[in-house]
Amino acid sequence: MAEIVLTNTGLDAFLEANPQFRGPGAVRAADAVLSLLALRGADRATGVPEPTPALAKELLLEDLPAFVCAAPGDLGTYPAVLRALAGRFDGERRGRVEGAVGEAEADFERAMGDPGNLTWPRWYAQLLRTDGTDPDDPQAVRAWLAGLDGPPLPDGARRADLMGRTAVADLLLSEVLTRAYVRDAERPPAAGPLLGDHEVAQGIGTVAAALLDRWTAAGLAEGLAGEYAHLAPGPDDFPHLVLADALLDEHLDYYGDPSVPLPPPETEAAEEDVERDADLLAAAVDELAEAEPYGAGEAPGTSMTAGTGGMAGTGGTAGTGGTAGAGGAGVPEPGGGGSGPRGGGAGPYGGEAAHLLYTLYQRGCSAESVARRAAEFEDWAVDPALEDAPVRVPPPASPAYTTPTAGELARLLGSPGITDTDRARLDKPARELAAVVDRLAATGLVFRHGDAFGLTPRGCAVVRYLLAVRRVAVPDAAETAGWDAARLVAAAEGWPPAVAGRVLADWLRARGDGAGAWGELLAAVGTVNAGTSEAAATRALLGLLDWSAAPAEALRKALPDPVAGARAEEALRARGERVEPGVVPESARALRVLDGLPGKRGPLESRRTAFDEAAAGWPGGSAALVATMATADPHETARVLGPLGLAPP
């Protein structure tokens, strides 16, 4: 069928008029360019498709990197075909098309060489050429496929990567073919339709495979769809991608953009058979969402195993997540509130499994408290400063779950008024959540020791893989250590403080804690997000640094900094060094006061008291202090001082 599909694109006339395009590679290039231009709706009134600047860019940057395999030496032929087509035009029209081709040519070559754009047909066509197989001999191509034991992969790629790109490319080509058929049926072109009823009756997928065979290697797409389908696994071979979609949704809920990076894991992930583990974890999540609560009458907190493998005796930090009530030790009755569970079986938290997995990774794969997370789900008040407090992981013990004592709960939640009665009310939600954790722990990818739970090293690798296959940015420690200061600060501003502090310290350590590295980091904190509503959250990174480790040279150079100057002054004075008056800008001092005031969740009385104490020693008093704050950061000044009735004059 490959020989009869799209036979009226003007290829013969083009090759006759342009004899420079000889040889199989050049003919394949001309065929692909003319066919795709025609399918995209290019005017064929002159006998060949006429490119426009927009069509030329679409072809080079989207279509060819999805459907075509070309040897490196043949890449230049594709833009050359477009230039030859533009050469039929006169004057400005020719110049616009040639200009568009010139602008896109470098990006086209990069896209054609990008492993992230490989599909199964493009990858195998590339491999068989490297092995010396003639891509125009269908019998040789099939013999080559028969000799493969399994799907070889490009360096750094996974089967799911090629599968996902292939699925997108297949959908794109099917849409292009369908639209071309409908367009020609509604408005029959003088040059004749591209697709006849007979071809379409074979199925759009069959037509698409025939074209891919022409543009990659003869018989390749047909073979991968039939006898050698095991070499090109499709979506049905990746049941865990449903969980990957759920984790992507979680990331979008948190950050709104898959390119916003998550922090690197606290310890190196231990990757084994990551796809098998992903299927195992996805099956557990599905079971939790669909199962009857606790199976056949089991009590919550006693079902299944309690995760005996991995991370025994390892400390960790918990992260953000859930909503906390405002201030005080108020403890509502369980079950009420907007941040409660989102449905599912295995008790009220069965549908929270994907959320739990995501938030554990989002905290750098560090441990969390069952009780604290249950309290957040039940809308109990949790001190914001403790949402990421360290969670000690005890050695493995009895698999049965026991809610922490009232005193331990008070420490975990930052609510000193918690009583044994409160603990008893939290006991049922905590046990219900522990039952969900225990089902996940039965996979060996999650652990629970006492009240602490988290991802095992294998589990961390699996969640990272699931996020990566949906194009969520998941750098490892080596990657973040290699970032420039501005990129690091922009990312760390959105991470849980405990994780951000660790990664910032690692970044400085990778540069020897030198004065230059400190200077770059402090400058980035002051400039990234400057003038925006995120500036205060970015400045909060200064509070995560170990200022005692900063070289004195870096601190002295930072004194004039309008953001970090006051922090540097404090660090120098702590070492007994004298700082000359007037070196530190008033803006830096005012921001230090502003950032030190109790935040929006703190009691207004304590905020007012702290402000009045600072204003008493400020030149010009409270009005001058407010004005300086507002100039330095109007957003944070309005947020923190607005509720006190203070506004710049």
PyMOL commands that set and color helices and strands:
alter all, ss='L'
color gray80, all
select helices_A, chain A and resi 11-17+23-39+53-67+72-74+77-86+91-113+115-117+120-130+138-146+159-186+197-201+204-215+220-225+229-231+235-237+241-255+274-290+350-362+370-377+384-386+406-413+420-441+457-468+477-481+485-492+497-510+515-527+535-544+547-549+552-558+565-574+586-596+604-616+621-632+634-644
alter helices_A, ss='H'
color red, helices_A
select strands_A, chain A and resi 316-317+368-369+390-391+446-449+452-455
alter strands_A, ss='S'
color yellow, strands_A
deselect
rebuild
show_as cartoon
